[in-house]
Amino acid sequence: MDEHPVMVFKDVVKVYPLPSGDVTALDGINFKVGRGEFISIMGPSGSGKSTLLNLMGCLDTPTAGDIYISGTRTGDMSDKELTDLRRDRIGFIFQYFNLFPLLNIIENVTFPMMLKSQEAVDPEKGRAALRAVQLDDSLFTHTPTEVSGGQQQRVAVARALINDPDILLCDEPTGNLDSKTGAGIMELMSELNRKGTTIIMVTHDPNIAKYSHRTIRIADGRIVE
C-alpha cells in the first residue's frame, strides 16, 4: 500500500437543520484510508453510513471538519472541481445498479468517458472493462433489462472503473442480488482490490464484510471501533 492516504477525515461533523430541531448525522469522524485498502463500513439503520458515503463521494459537504481526497482538501474546491473529482477519481457502485435503460451495455459503460472528453469515445476501452469483469461479448449490445441482476452489477462495476478512479465507493453492492450471485460480485471486487483498486463498501451483511480487510463500525454518528 502507498504510504500516503487516499482519503482522510478530520473531525468531520454533519448536521441537518430541521424545523423540529437539528439532527447530527455525523459527530467528529476521524479516519484514514490507505491506497489499496479494502474497507467495509457497518452500522445499524440511521447510524450515519449513507451520510458518510455521500461525504466520501463529494456528493455532500461537511458542516465542520476537513476531508482530503488524494491529498486535496475538498473544502477548498469549487463546484466544478468537485464535479471533476467525482467524475475522474471516484467510482460509484450502487445497490440498484443505476444503469440507463435506453442505452446498451457498452454505451452505459463508456458514458463516463464521454462526460470526461465531451466527444465520441472509442468503445474498445469499454469492451476491455466489460471483459475484465467477466461479461460475455455477446451481451455488449443488449440493454440492461435484457440481462440478469448479477450481469447488470458487473456492468455497473465496469462503468465505475472506466475512468481509472483512485477510489471505488460501493453502497450495498450485493443487496439486490441472491447470495450466489452476490458472492460472485464480491470475488470480482476482491480481485480488483488485489490489482490495486482502493475499495470502500457500505454493507449490513457481516458475510459480505468478511471480504474486506478492515471494518469501520459506526453508531449514532460516531465510529465505535
N, C-alpha and C positions, 0 to 999 in steps of 0.2 A: 504494500500500500504506500502511496505517496505520503510523505511526512506532513504536507500542507493540507489542512482540512478543506473539503469541497463545500462544506456548509457549517456555519457557526450561528447559534442563537445565544444572545447575551441579554439576560434579564428581560425577556420578551413578555409583554403583557398585552392582552387583547380584551377590551371592554366594549360591549354593545349597549349603547344607551336606549332604553325603552321607556315608554310612558309610565309603566309601573315601577320603574327603578332600573338602575344599571345592572347588567349581567356581566360578570367577569368570566370569560371563557378560558383564558389562559392567564396564569398568575406567577410571573417570574420564572420563565422557562430558560434553562441553560443546557446546551449540549453541543457536541461537535460530531461531524460525520467525516470520516477519513475517506479519501479517494479509494474506490474499490471495495468499500464495505457493503454488506447486505444486512439491512436493519429492518426489523418489524416494529410497529407501534400498536400497542394493545391497550384496551381500557373499556369500561362499560359505556353504554349509550349516554350521551351528554357529558362525557368526560373531557372533551376538547380535541378529540382525534381529528375531526374534519376541519376544525379551525386551524390546527397545527399544520395539516397538509396544505390547506389553502395558503398559509403564510409561506411554507416551503416553496410552493409553486409560484409565488408572487402574484397570486390571484386576489390577495387582500394585503393590507398593511397593518403593522402593529400599532397599538395605542401608545406603547412605550417600549424602550429597549432597541436593540440593534440586531439585524440579520445580515450575514455576509454569505454571498454565493461566490464560490471560487475566488475569495479574497476581496470582492467588491461589496461595499455597504449598499444595500438596496434602498435605504432611505435617502441616499444622495442621487438616485437615478430619476430621470424624467419618465413620464408615461411611455414615451416612445422607446426609451432604453429598456424599460421593464418589459414591454411587448417583445422587443428583440431578444431579450434574455429568455423569456418563456419559449419563444419560437426556436431559438438556436441552441440553448444549453440545458433545457429541461424537457424530458419526455413524460407524457401522462398516459396512464393506462387506467381505465375506469371499469367498474363492475358491469355496466350495461353497454360496453363496447364503444358507443357513441360514434358509429360509422355513418357515413352519408348513404342513405338507402338508394338514391338515384345514381350514384357513381358505382362503377365496377370496382373490384378489389384492387387492381393496380392503380386506378385513379384515386382511391381512398388513401393508399399508401404514399403516393407521390404528391398529394395535395399540400403537405407542409413544405415540400421543396418548391412548389410553385409560389407559395406565400413568401418564401425567402428570396427567390430570384425575380419574382414579378414577371415571369415569362414562361414559355413552354419548357418542359423538362424532359430529359432523356429517361424513358421508363426503365432502362436497364438496371439502374440502381434500385428501383422499386422491386424488380424481379429478383435481384440478388438478395434483398432484405426478406422477401417472402420465402425464398428457398432456405435462407438462414433459419427461419422459424418453422421449417419443415412443412411448408404448404405446397401441395402439388401444383405443377404448372397448369394443369387442366382447369384449375379453379380461378385463374387470374382474371378472366373476363366475366366471371359471374358477379352478380350483385350480392350484398351481404345477406339478403333474405333467402338466397339460394344455397347457402352453406350452413353448416351446423354452428351451434354456440361456441364450441371449442375452436373451430376454424375461424370464426369471427374474432375471437380473442387473440388468435395468432396474427391475424391481420392487424389488430389494434397494437400488438407488440411491435410488429414491423413498422407501422406508421410512427410509433413513438421513437423508434431508433433511427429513422431515415435521415435526420439532420445531425447525427452523431452527438447526442446530448451528453453533458457531464453527469447528469443525474436522471434516474428513472424513478418517477413517483407513481405508486400503484395504490389505488383505492379499492380494496376488497376485490382483487383481480380474479378470484375464483368464486366469488359469492353468488354468481348466476350460473354456475356450472355444476354438473354432477361430480361426485368425488373422484371417479376415474379420470374424467377429462381435466378436472382441476389439478390432479397430481401431474398430468402431462404438461400443463402450463407451468407448474412450479419447477418441474425438471428443466424445462426450457429456460426459465428465469435463472435457475442455478447455473446453467451452462453459460448464459450471458454474463453472470457475475464472475464466473471463473475466467472469462475472457477479459475482465476488467471493468465492466459496467457497474457503477455505483447504484444501488437499488435501495429505496426506502418504501416500505409497504405497510399500509394500514390493514389490519385483519382482526376479526373477532375469533378466529379459529386457531386454537393452540397447535393443531396438527400442521397447519399451513405455516405458522410462525416458526416451526422447527427447521424450516428450510433456510431461515436467516441465521446470521452469526451472532447477532445481538438483538435483544428485545428492550425497547423503551416502554415502560408501563406508565400510563397517565390516569389520574383520577382527580376530579374536581379542579381541573385546570393546572395541576401540578404533576411533575414527574415524581413517581413514588419509588422507582427502582430502575 
